[in-house]
Amino acid sequence: MAEGVRGPVVAPEEGLSGDPQVRNERRLRLLYGERIDELHALTKEQVIEKHDAHVEEARNSNKQGVRLLWLERAQVYRDELARRETVRLTKSLNRLTWVITVATIIVMALTAWTVIYGA
């Protein structure tokens, strides 16, 4: 896939084709969804691409119920991005907690050393 101004350029067979059969096949692939492990295995770019495809389908729909169905599917990908960000932040905070713990132990040891053996 080539990179365009607004994101990846999608091949005609994957994009918004004028052929109803191609569009229906694409919609079925989009609605099929993924298992949790498959969703977690997607790259960030793939998750964003799938989200954007669902939003685009919602924009192109003229029926409220169908539009909501596409937007609900798009929410799955937004939730996955939020989950990944939460995991990243949690790991960062855990590392920071360990750094603070080690620094505290070092300061306590130096303070005890100073008190016991004098300055």
ROTORDREN-620137 format. One line per field, with one value per atom (N, C-alpha, C): atom name; x, y, z. Coordinates in steps of 0.2 Angstrom, whole numbers. Example, Ala and Ser with C-alpha at 12.3 -4.5 7.8 and 13.67 -1.06 7.14 Angstrom:
! ROTORDREN-620137
atom <- (N,CA,C,N,CA,C) $
x <- (66,62,66,64,68,64) $
y <- (-28,-22,-16,-11,-5,0) $
z <- (39,39,39,35,36,39) $
//
This chain:
! ROTORDREN-620137
atom <- (N,CA,C,N,CA,C,N,CA,C,N,CA,C,N,CA,C,N,CA,C,N,CA,C,N,CA,C,N,CA,C,N,CA,C,N,CA,C,N,CA,C,N,CA,C,N,CA,C,N,CA,C,N,CA,C,N,CA,C,N,CA,C,N,CA,C,N,CA,C,N,CA,C,N,CA,C,N,CA,C,N,CA,C,N,CA,C,N,CA,C,N,CA,C,N,CA,C,N,CA,C,N,CA,C,N,CA,C,N,CA,C,N,CA,C,N,CA,C,N,CA,C,N,CA,C,N,CA,C,N,CA,C,N,CA,C,N,CA,C,N,CA,C,N,CA,C,N,CA,C,N,CA,C,N,CA,C,N,CA,C,N,CA,C,N,CA,C,N,CA,C,N,CA,C,N,CA,C,N,CA,C,N,CA,C,N,CA,C,N,CA,C,N,CA,C,N,CA,C,N,CA,C,N,CA,C,N,CA,C,N,CA,C,N,CA,C,N,CA,C,N,CA,C,N,CA,C,N,CA,C,N,CA,C,N,CA,C,N,CA,C,N,CA,C,N,CA,C,N,CA,C,N,CA,C,N,CA,C,N,CA,C,N,CA,C,N,CA,C,N,CA,C,N,CA,C,N,CA,C,N,CA,C,N,CA,C,N,CA,C,N,CA,C,N,CA,C,N,CA,C,N,CA,C,N,CA,C,N,CA,C,N,CA,C,N,CA,C,N,CA,C,N,CA,C,N,CA,C,N,CA,C,N,CA,C,N,CA,C,N,CA,C,N,CA,C,N,CA,C,N,CA,C,N,CA,C,N,CA,C,N,CA,C,N,CA,C,N,CA,C,N,CA,C,N,CA,C,N,CA,C,N,CA,C,N,CA,C,N,CA,C,N,CA,C,N,CA,C,N,CA,C,N,CA,C,N,CA,C,N,CA,C,N,CA,C) $
x <- (4,0,4,2,6,3,7,5,3,-3,-6,-6,-9,-9,-13,-19,-23,-22,-17,-16,-15,-15,-13,-18,-15,-19,-22,-28,-31,-32,-30,-31,-39,-41,-48,-52,-49,-53,-54,-50,-51,-55,-55,-58,-65,-67,-74,-76,-77,-78,-85,-86,-92,-96,-93,-96,-99,-106,-109,-107,-104,-102,-95,-91,-85,-86,-91,-92,-95,-100,-103,-98,-93,-88,-83,-82,-78,-82,-88,-92,-92,-93,-93,-87,-81,-74,-74,-76,-76,-80,-86,-91,-89,-85,-83,-80,-75,-72,-66,-63,-58,-59,-55,-55,-51,-51,-47,-40,-37,-30,-28,-33,-31,-31,-36,-36,-30,-27,-21,-15,-15,-10,-9,-14,-14,-9,-6,-2,-6,-3,-7,-10,-6,-8,-14,-14,-19,-26,-25,-31,-34,-30,-32,-35,-32,-35,-42,-43,-49,-54,-52,-57,-59,-55,-56,-61,-60,-64,-71,-72,-79,-82,-78,-81,-83,-79,-81,-87,-88,-94,-100,-99,-105,-107,-102,-103,-107,-105,-108,-115,-117,-124,-129,-135,-140,-146,-144,-149,-146,-150,-147,-145,-149,-147,-141,-140,-134,-128,-129,-124,-122,-126,-125,-121,-122,-119,-112,-110,-103,-100,-103,-100,-98,-103,-101,-95,-94,-88,-82,-83,-77,-75,-80,-79,-74,-75,-70,-63,-62,-55,-52,-57,-55,-53,-58,-56,-50,-48,-41,-36,-36,-31,-30,-36,-36,-33,-34,-32,-24,-22,-14,-11,-14,-11,-11,-16,-17,-11,-10,-5,2,3,9,11,5,6,7,4,5,12,15,21,26,25,29,29,23,22,25,25,28,35,38,45,47,43,45,44,39,38,45,47,54,59,60,65,65,59,58,59,57,59,66,70,77,80,78,81,80,74,72,76,78,82,89,91,98,99,94,94,93,89,89,95,99,105,110,110,115,114,108,106,108,106,108,116,119,127,129,126,128,127,121,119,124,125,129,136,139,146,148,143,145,147,146,148,155) $
y <- (-6,0,6,11,17,22,27,31,38,40,46,52,57,63,62,58,57,50,46,40,35,28,24,24,23,22,15,14,7,5,-1,-3,-4,-3,-2,-8,-14,-20,-20,-16,-16,-9,-5,2,2,9,10,9,3,2,3,5,6,-1,-6,-13,-15,-16,-18,-24,-29,-36,-34,-30,-29,-25,-20,-17,-21,-26,-31,-35,-38,-42,-38,-32,-28,-27,-26,-25,-31,-37,-43,-44,-43,-43,-39,-33,-28,-30,-33,-35,-41,-45,-52,-51,-46,-44,-49,-49,-53,-56,-61,-64,-59,-60,-55,-56,-62,-63,-60,-61,-58,-50,-47,-40,-37,-41,-39,-40,-44,-45,-40,-36,-31,-25,-22,-17,-11,-5,1,4,3,6,2,-5,-9,-7,-6,-5,2,7,13,13,9,8,5,0,-4,1,5,10,15,18,22,20,13,10,9,8,7,14,19,26,28,27,28,25,19,15,18,20,24,30,34,40,39,33,32,29,27,24,29,28,32,30,24,22,22,25,26,19,14,8,5,5,3,7,14,18,17,15,14,7,2,-4,-3,1,3,6,11,15,11,6,1,-3,-5,-9,-5,2,6,7,7,8,3,-4,-9,-7,-4,-2,4,8,14,11,6,3,0,-4,-7,-2,3,8,11,12,15,9,3,-2,-3,-2,-2,4,10,16,15,12,10,5,0,-5,-1,3,7,11,15,19,15,10,6,3,1,-2,4,10,16,18,17,19,14,7,2,3,5,6,12,17,23,21,17,15,11,7,3,8,13,18,22,24,28,23,17,12,11,10,9,16,22,28,29,27,28,23,17,12,15,18,21,27,31,37,34,29,27,24,20,17,22,27,33,37,38,41,37,30,26,25,25,25,31,37,44,44,41,41,36,31,26,27,30,31,38,42,49,53,59,63,64) $
z <- (0,0,0,-4,-4,1,3,8,5,6,4,9,7,11,17,16,22,25,23,25,20,21,16,10,4,-2,-3,-3,-3,-10,-12,-19,-20,-26,-28,-26,-26,-23,-16,-12,-5,-3,-7,-5,-7,-8,-10,-17,-19,-26,-28,-35,-37,-39,-39,-40,-33,-33,-27,-24,-28,-26,-22,-25,-21,-15,-15,-9,-3,-5,-1,2,-2,1,6,4,9,16,15,21,25,22,26,29,26,29,35,34,40,46,44,50,53,49,52,59,59,66,67,73,75,82,83,90,94,101,105,103,103,101,94,90,83,83,87,88,92,97,100,96,91,86,81,80,75,77,72,73,75,77,79,72,67,60,58,59,56,60,67,71,68,67,65,58,54,47,47,51,52,55,60,63,58,54,49,44,42,37,39,46,49,49,51,51,44,39,32,30,32,30,33,40,43,40,38,34,28,24,18,18,24,25,26,23,24,29,32,37,44,49,55,59,58,61,59,52,49,51,51,53,60,65,72,72,68,68,66,61,59,64,68,73,79,80,86,85,78,77,77,75,75,83,87,94,97,94,96,95,90,88,92,94,98,105,107,114,114,108,108,109,105,106,113,116,123,128,126,130,130,124,123,126,126,129,137,139,146,149,145,146,146,141,140,146,148,154,161,161,167,168,162,162,164,162,163,171,173,180,185,183,187,187,181,181,185,185,189,197,198,205,208,204,205,206,202,202,209,210,217,223,222,228,229,224,224,227,224,227,234,236,243,248,245,249,250,244,244,249,249,254,261,262,269,271,267,268,270,266,267,273,275,281,287,287,292,293,287,287,291,289,292,300,302,309,313,310,314,314,308,308,309,309,310,303,303,297,296) $
//
